[in-house]
Amino acid sequence: MSSSGLDISQLSENEQSALGTYTAVTGQEPSEAIPLLRRSQWNVQIAISKFFDGEGPDPVEEARAALNNPPPPRPARQAQNLMRDDLNAHFSPAPRVDPAPRVETQPENQVVYRPSFIVALLFTPFNLLYRLVWGGFRIFGALFPFLPRFFNSTASNALQGARRNTNGRRALGPQDTAARFIREFEEEYESNSIGFLENGYNMALEKAHRDMKFLLVVLLAPEHDDTSDWVRDTLLSQEVTEFVNDPQNDVLVWGGNVQDSEAYQVSNSLRCTKFPFAAVIVHTPGVSSTAMSVVSRISGTTSPTEFVEKLRTAISQNREPLERIRSTRAEQQASRSLREEQDSAYERSLAIDRERARQRREAEAARQREEQEAAERAVAEEKRIHDLGLWKQWRAQNIAEEPSADLKDAVRISIRLPSGERVIRRFAPDTEIEELYAFVECYDLMTELQEKTTLVEKPKGIEHHYGFRLVSPMPRTVYDVEAGGLIREKVGRGGNLLVEPIDDDSDEEEV
């Protein structure tokens, strides 16, 4: 990465995990997230707080900048128009923008402690006494309004926490608290046309920052006398609801009851001094690159026209920076989508190339395998022909001579060879059927062997199998060599035989 100076793969496992968590929450680019995480010592919570609340100046970096870039020397004489500066400062004051704080809320999975019945019964008198004292203090505070604000600014966090937790309302998580507020609001005013967000304040800030929208925070105090009238006459008026619900205004609304812990912390953080209270929060890039700032506060009872006018003014003053950020994000998203499409197309192209290469390798392997098998078959056929020739030379020498015409019991057999040639030969009656098969097998060598006087020994390691069968056509009778027997017993005194080659198809038909 150009900005971080370190590739993501060079980060440690913990740093990569922190980077993934941070980018998932903030949606910030890794090139911008890594420097912020480094400045936060890779603490995800601190980095997220800096992202949403803004990051204060770094004293070390400021000191380095001061050493590297010393300030220019001030002129000896500086002329100022004090009247003009005073008038400009008076008539065009710079709008005050305060950062929108985040609050510490109760975790969703926190278990609420409930005392046993006996303990609750023992502390019931103290609880009643405390409620009486606290009720009297609230009446006294209503008579003298400055006292609660005085105690709020001077009391310790423990006392404020005690005040928040003793209003009789059950402490819930942020989302459940928001759901309870919406339910009570609908029951009280029989309407929810304003569209409150059903999540916690921090999540509402994150949603407004992520979607580049304005967050309208509405804080209600049910004990205040003007709350009910203000909600019915102003907040739920047609003019306000139409403005807030208009998609072009980009307004999100979050509401809270100050009797709840979260809303009470929000009221203190936003410096709420008068109820009913509303504040407009928006991302302000001019103030900080990541901060959400309060750009408008609406305190006390206001008419619908005045309320809408204040909202419109706050939105119009901060819309242009948001539009620039939206356009920048749209360009970044378009670039990211384009890169993802290019990466996806590249991955698909690689997958196609890999598949083609695999198919080529498989085809080449199949071709080589076929060639090897063909070569093996050729070698085997060569060996078979060679072994058959040796065996036929040996066997032809051992075939008995044809008996003379004087032998009356000789068996006369007519054999039709596969070539169409017919051979007639006489065999002794005690000749084995295998002798007849050997005569047919070695018939082509019988003439040649009669001229040779050299004897051939029986070849070793050769197991011969006849590749034909002798068949009598009518009626069809197969004289199997494996069945054995004498020619006289099988064929009789004479007969006509056919030589049928044996192959796989003929074997299947026989079966």
C-alpha positions in Angstrom: 0.0 0.0 0.0 1.2 3.4 -0.9 -0.1 5.2 2.2 0.7 2.6 4.8 4.0 1.5 3.4 3.2 -2.1 4.4 1.4 -4.9 2.6 -1.6 -6.5 4.4 0.1 -9.9 4.1 3.1 -8.5 6.2 0.8 -7.7 9.1 0.6 -10.1 12.0 -2.4 -12.2 12.7 -3.7 -10.0 15.5 -3.2 -6.9 13.3 -5.0 -8.4 10.4 -7.9 -9.4 12.7 -8.0 -5.8 14.1 -8.0 -4.4 10.6 -10.8 -6.6 9.5 -13.0 -5.7 12.5 -12.2 -2.0 12.0 -13.0 -1.9 8.2 -16.2 -4.0 8.8 -17.6 -1.4 11.2 -16.4 1.8 9.5 -16.2 0.8 5.8 -12.9 2.7 5.5 -10.3 1.7 3.0 -7.4 -0.4 4.4 -4.9 2.2 3.1 -6.5 4.8 5.3 -7.3 2.5 8.2 -3.8 1.1 8.8 -2.3 4.5 9.8 -5.1 5.2 12.2 -4.8 1.8 13.8 -1.1 2.3 14.1 -1.7 5.6 15.9 -4.2 3.8 18.1 -1.6 1.1 19.0 -3.9 -1.4 17.1 -6.7 -1.0 19.6 -9.9 -1.4 17.6 -12.2 0.4 20.1 -9.9 3.5 20.3 -9.6 3.6 16.5 -13.4 3.3 16.0 -13.9 6.1 18.5 -11.4 8.3 16.7 -13.1 7.5 13.4 -16.6 8.6 14.6 -15.7 11.2 17.2 -12.7 12.8 15.4 -9.0 12.5 16.2 -7.3 15.2 18.2 -4.0 16.7 17.2 -0.9 14.5 17.7 1.7 16.5 19.9 4.6 14.4 18.5 3.7 15.1 14.9 3.1 18.8 15.6 6.5 19.0 17.2 8.1 17.3 14.2 6.3 19.6 11.8 7.4 22.6 13.7 11.0 21.5 13.6 10.9 20.7 9.9 8.9 23.7 8.9 9.6 26.7 11.1 7.0 29.5 11.0 7.8 32.4 8.7 9.1 35.5 10.5 6.5 38.0 11.4 6.7 41.4 9.8 8.0 44.3 11.9 4.9 46.3 11.3 1.4 44.9 10.6 -1.4 47.2 9.6 -4.9 46.1 10.7 -8.3 47.6 10.2 -9.7 47.0 13.6 -13.1 48.4 12.7 -13.5 46.2 9.6 -12.3 43.1 11.4 -14.7 43.8 14.3 -17.6 44.3 11.9 -16.8 41.1 10.0 -16.6 39.2 13.2 -19.9 40.7 14.4 -22.0 40.2 11.2 -20.6 37.0 9.9 -19.8 34.8 12.9 -18.5 31.4 12.1 -21.1 28.7 12.9 -20.2 26.7 16.0 -20.0 23.0 15.3 -19.5 20.6 18.2 -18.5 16.9 17.8 -21.3 14.5 18.4 -20.2 12.2 21.3 -20.7 8.5 21.6 -22.1 7.1 24.9 -21.3 4.0 26.8 -24.4 1.8 26.8 -25.3 -1.4 28.5 -24.2 -4.5 26.4 -27.0 -6.5 24.8 -26.0 -9.7 26.6 -25.5 -8.2 30.1 -27.3 -10.1 32.8 -29.5 -7.9 35.0 -29.1 -8.8 38.7 -32.3 -9.5 40.5 -32.2 -9.9 44.3 -34.0 -12.8 46.0 -37.4 -12.3 47.5 -36.1 -12.4 51.1 -33.5 -9.7 50.4 -36.1 -7.6 48.5 -38.5 -7.9 51.5 -35.8 -6.9 54.0 -34.9 -3.8 52.0 -38.5 -2.8 51.2 -38.6 -0.2 54.1 -35.4 1.4 52.9 -36.7 1.5 49.3 -39.9 3.2 50.3 -38.0 5.8 52.4 -35.6 6.5 49.5 -38.6 6.9 47.1 -40.2 9.4 49.5 -37.0 11.4 49.9 -36.3 11.4 46.2 -39.9 12.4 45.4 -39.6 15.3 47.7 -36.4 16.3 46.2 -37.9 16.2 42.7 -40.8 18.5 43.9 -38.2 20.8 45.4 -36.3 20.8 42.1 -39.5 21.6 40.2 -39.9 24.7 42.3 -36.3 25.8 41.9 -35.2 24.7 38.4 -31.6 25.9 38.7 -30.9 23.2 41.4 -31.0 20.1 39.2 -28.7 21.7 36.6 -26.4 22.7 39.4 -26.3 19.2 40.8 -25.9 17.8 37.3 -22.7 19.8 36.7 -21.2 19.3 40.1 -22.3 15.9 41.3 -20.1 12.9 40.8 -20.6 10.2 38.2 -21.7 7.8 41.0 -24.6 10.1 42.0 -25.7 10.7 38.4 -25.6 6.9 37.9 -27.7 6.5 41.0 -30.2 9.0 39.7 -30.4 7.3 36.3 -31.0 3.9 37.8 -33.6 4.8 40.4 -36.4 5.9 38.2 -38.1 2.5 38.4 -37.5 1.6 34.7 -35.8 -1.7 33.9 -32.3 -1.3 32.4 -32.3 -2.8 28.9 -29.9 -3.0 26.0 -29.8 -0.2 23.4 -32.0 -2.0 20.8 -34.6 -3.1 23.4 -34.6 0.4 24.9 -35.3 1.9 21.5 -38.1 -0.6 20.9 -39.7 0.2 24.3 -39.5 3.9 23.5 -41.3 3.4 20.2 -43.9 1.2 21.8 -44.6 3.8 24.6 -44.7 6.6 22.0 -47.2 4.8 19.9 -49.4 4.0 22.9 -49.2 7.6 24.2 -49.7 9.5 20.9 -51.4 6.7 18.8 -49.0 7.5 15.9 -45.4 6.8 14.7 -45.5 8.7 11.5 -42.1 10.2 12.3 -40.3 6.9 11.8 -37.9 6.4 14.7 -34.9 4.1 14.3 -35.2 0.9 16.3 -31.6 0.7 17.5 -29.2 2.4 19.9 -27.8 5.9 19.7 -24.3 4.7 18.7 -25.7 2.5 15.9 -27.8 5.4 14.7 -24.6 7.5 14.5 -22.9 4.8 12.6 -25.9 4.4 10.2 -26.0 8.2 9.6 -22.3 8.3 8.9 -22.4 5.3 6.7 -25.4 6.4 4.6 -24.3 10.1 4.6 -27.5 11.3 6.1 -28.6 13.8 8.8 -29.5 12.3 12.2 -32.3 14.1 14.1 -32.1 13.2 17.8 -35.3 13.8 19.7 -35.2 13.7 23.5 -38.4 13.7 25.5 -39.0 14.1 29.2 -42.5 12.7 30.0 -42.6 14.7 33.3 -42.2 18.0 31.4 -45.5 19.9 31.0 -44.9 20.9 27.4 -43.8 17.5 26.1 -47.2 16.1 25.2 -48.4 19.3 23.5 -45.1 19.8 21.6 -45.2 16.2 20.3 -48.8 16.4 19.1 -48.7 20.0 17.7 -45.2 20.2 16.4 -43.4 16.8 16.0 -46.4 14.9 14.7 -47.7 17.8 12.6 -48.1 17.2 8.9 -45.5 19.9 8.0 -42.8 18.3 10.1 -43.6 14.6 9.2 -43.7 15.4 5.5 -40.3 17.2 5.7 -38.7 14.5 7.8 -40.0 11.6 5.7 -39.1 13.3 2.4 -36.3 11.1 0.9 -34.7 14.1 -0.7 -33.9 15.6 2.8 -32.0 12.4 3.9 -33.1 12.6 7.5 -32.9 9.7 10.1 -34.7 10.1 13.4 -33.7 8.6 16.7 -35.7 9.2 19.8 -35.2 8.6 23.5 -36.8 8.9 26.9 -34.5 10.7 29.4 -35.8 8.3 32.0 -33.7 5.7 30.3 -30.0 5.5 30.9 -28.9 5.8 27.3 -31.1 8.8 26.5 -30.0 10.5 29.7 -26.4 10.1 28.8 -27.1 11.5 25.3 -28.9 14.5 26.9 -25.8 15.3 29.0 -23.4 14.8 26.1 -25.4 17.1 23.9 -25.7 19.7 26.7 -29.5 19.6 26.8 -30.7 22.5 29.0 -34.4 22.6 28.1 -37.1 20.1 27.1 -38.4 19.1 24.6 -35.0 18.9 22.8 -33.9 18.1 19.3 -30.5 18.1 17.7 -29.2 17.6 14.1 -26.0 15.6 13.7 -24.2 15.1 10.5 -20.8 14.2 9.2 -18.7 17.3 8.8 -15.6 16.7 6.6 -14.5 20.3 7.0 -14.1 19.9 10.8 -12.7 16.4 10.8 -12.3 13.6 8.3 -14.3 11.2 10.4 -16.2 13.1 13.1 -20.0 13.4 13.4 -20.9 16.9 14.6 -23.9 18.7 16.1 -24.9 21.4 13.6 -28.1 22.5 15.2 -29.9 22.4 18.5 -33.7 23.0 18.9 -34.6 23.5 22.6 -38.0 24.2 24.1 -41.4 24.5 22.5 -41.4 25.6 18.8 -44.0 25.9 16.2 -44.0 23.4 13.2 -42.9 26.2 10.8 -40.0 27.3 13.1 -39.0 23.7 13.6 -39.0 22.9 9.9 -37.1 26.1 9.1 -34.3 25.3 11.6 -34.0 21.8 10.1 -34.0 23.2 6.6 -31.3 25.7 7.5 -29.1 23.1 9.1 -29.5 20.7 6.1 -28.9 23.4 3.5 -25.7 24.6 5.2 -24.2 21.1 5.3 -25.6 19.4 2.2 -22.9 20.5 -0.2 -20.0 18.8 1.8 -22.1 15.7 2.0 -22.8 15.7 -1.7 -19.0 15.9 -2.3 -18.4 12.9 0.0 -21.3 11.0 -1.7 -19.8 11.6 -5.1 -16.3 10.6 -3.8 -17.7 7.4 -2.2 -19.7 6.7 -5.4 -16.5 7.0 -7.4 -14.6 4.8 -5.0 -17.5 2.3 -5.0 -17.5 2.4 -8.8 -13.8 1.9 -8.9 -14.0 -0.9 -6.3 -16.8 -2.6 -8.3 -14.8 -2.2 -11.5 -11.8 -3.8 -9.8 -13.9 -6.6 -8.5 -15.4 -7.2 -11.9 -12.0 -7.2 -13.4 -10.7 -9.5 -10.8 -13.7 -11.8 -11.2 -13.2 -11.8 -15.0 -9.5 -12.5 -14.5 -10.3 -15.3 -12.1 -12.9 -16.7 -14.6 -10.3 -16.5 -17.4 -7.7 -18.2 -15.2 -10.3 -20.9 -14.3 -11.0 -21.4 -18.1 -7.3 -21.6 -18.9 -6.7 -24.1 -16.0 -9.6 -26.2 -17.2 -8.3 -26.2 -20.8 -4.8 -27.1 -19.6 -6.3 -29.9 -17.4 -8.2 -31.2 -20.4 -5.1 -31.0 -22.6 -3.1 -32.9 -19.9 -5.9 -35.5 -19.6 -6.1 -35.9 -23.4 -2.3 -36.2 -23.7 -2.3 -38.7 -20.8 -5.1 -40.7 -22.5 -3.2 -40.7 -25.8 0.0 -41.8 -24.2 -1.9 -44.5 -22.3 -3.5 -45.7 -25.6 -0.2 -45.7 -27.4 1.4 -47.7 -24.5 -1.5 -50.2 -24.5 -1.3 -50.5 -28.2 2.4 -51.1 -28.0 1.9 -53.7 -25.2 -0.8 -55.4 -27.3 1.6 -55.5 -30.3 4.4 -57.0 -28.2 2.0 -59.5 -26.7 0.7 -60.4 -30.2 4.2 -60.8 -31.5 5.1 -63.0 -28.6 1.9 -65.1 -29.1 2.7 -65.6 -32.7 6.3 -66.5 -32.0 5.2 -68.9 -29.2 2.5 -70.4 -31.5 5.1 -70.9 -34.2 7.5 -72.8 -31.9 4.7 -74.8 -30.4 3.3 -75.8 -33.9 6.8 -76.8 -35.1 7.1 -79.1 -32.1 3.6 -80.4 -32.2 3.6 -81.1 -35.9 6.6 -83.5 -35.4 4.6 -85.5 -32.8 1.4 -86.0 -34.9 1.0 -89.7 -35.8 1.3 -90.7 -39.4 -1.9 -91.4 -41.3 -2.8 -95.1 -41.0 -2.6 -97.3 -44.1 -5.5 -98.3 -46.2 -5.3 -101.8 -44.8 -6.6 -100.6 -41.4 -10.3 -101.3 -41.6 -11.2 -99.5 -38.3 -9.6 -96.2 -39.3 -11.8 -93.2 -39.0 -12.2 -91.1 -42.1 -12.8 -87.4 -41.4 -13.4 -84.6 -43.9 -12.4 -81.2 -42.4 -13.4 -77.8 -43.9 -10.8 -75.2 -43.0 -11.7 -71.5 -42.4 -10.0 -70.7 -45.8 -12.6 -72.9 -47.6 -10.1 -75.7 -48.3 -11.4 -79.2 -47.5 -8.9 -81.8 -46.1 -9.6 -85.5 -45.8 -7.6 -87.6 -43.5 -7.8 -91.0 -41.8 -7.0 -91.4 -38.1 -6.5 -94.5 -36.0 -9.6 -95.4 -33.9 -7.7 -95.0 -30.6 -6.5 -91.5 -31.5 -7.4 -88.8 -29.0 -9.6 -85.9 -30.0 -6.7 -83.6 -29.2 -4.7 -85.2 -32.0 -7.4 -84.1 -34.4 -7.2 -80.5 -33.1 -3.4 -80.6 -33.4 -3.6 -81.8 -37.0 -5.9 -78.9 -37.9 -3.7 -76.4 -36.0 -0.4 -77.6 -37.7 -1.8 -78.4 -41.1 0.0 -75.5 -42.8 3.4 -76.9 -41.5 2.9 -80.5 -42.2 4.4 -80.4 -45.7 7.3 -78.3 -44.6 8.2 -80.6 -41.7 8.2 -83.6 -44.0 11.2 -82.2 -45.8 13.1 -81.3 -42.5 14.9 -83.9 -40.5 15.9 -81.6 -37.5 13.8 -82.3 -34.4 12.4 -79.4 -32.4 12.2 -79.7 -28.6 9.1 -78.8 -26.8 9.2 -75.1 -25.9 9.1 -74.3 -22.2 6.8 -71.9 -20.5 4.2 -71.9 -23.3 0.6 -72.8 -22.5 -1.2 -73.3 -25.8 -4.9 -72.8 -26.3 -6.7 -73.7 -29.5 -8.4 -70.7 -31.1 -11.1 -72.8 -32.9 -13.5 -75.6 -32.4 -14.6 -78.6 -34.4 -18.3 -78.7 -35.2 -20.5 -81.3 -36.9 -23.0 -79.3 -39.0 -26.0 -81.6 -39.1 -27.0 -82.2 -36.5 -24.8 -79.5 -34.9 -22.4 -81.1 -32.5 -19.4 -79.4 -30.9 -16.4 -81.6 -30.2 -14.7 -79.8 -27.4 -11.0 -80.5 -26.9 -11.2 -80.0 -23.2 -13.8 -82.8 -22.9 -11.2 -85.2 -24.3 -12.1 -88.7 -25.6 -11.3 -90.9 -28.6 -12.1 -89.9 -32.1 -14.0 -93.2 -32.7 -16.2 -92.6 -29.7 -16.9 -89.0 -30.5 -17.2 -88.9 -34.3 -17.8 -92.6 -35.2 -16.4 -94.2 -38.3 -16.4 -90.9 -40.3 -17.8 -87.5 -40.5 -17.7 -84.0 -41.9 -16.4 -81.3 -39.5 -16.2 -77.6 -39.7 -13.5 -75.4 -38.2 -15.1 -72.5 -36.3 -12.8 -69.7 -34.9 -13.4 -68.9 -31.3 -13.9 -65.2 -30.3 -15.7 -63.2 -27.6 -18.9 -62.9 -29.5 -19.2 -66.5 -30.3 -18.5 -67.3 -26.6 -21.4 -65.1 -25.5 -23.7 -66.7 -28.0 -22.7 -70.2 -26.8 -23.4 -69.1 -23.2 
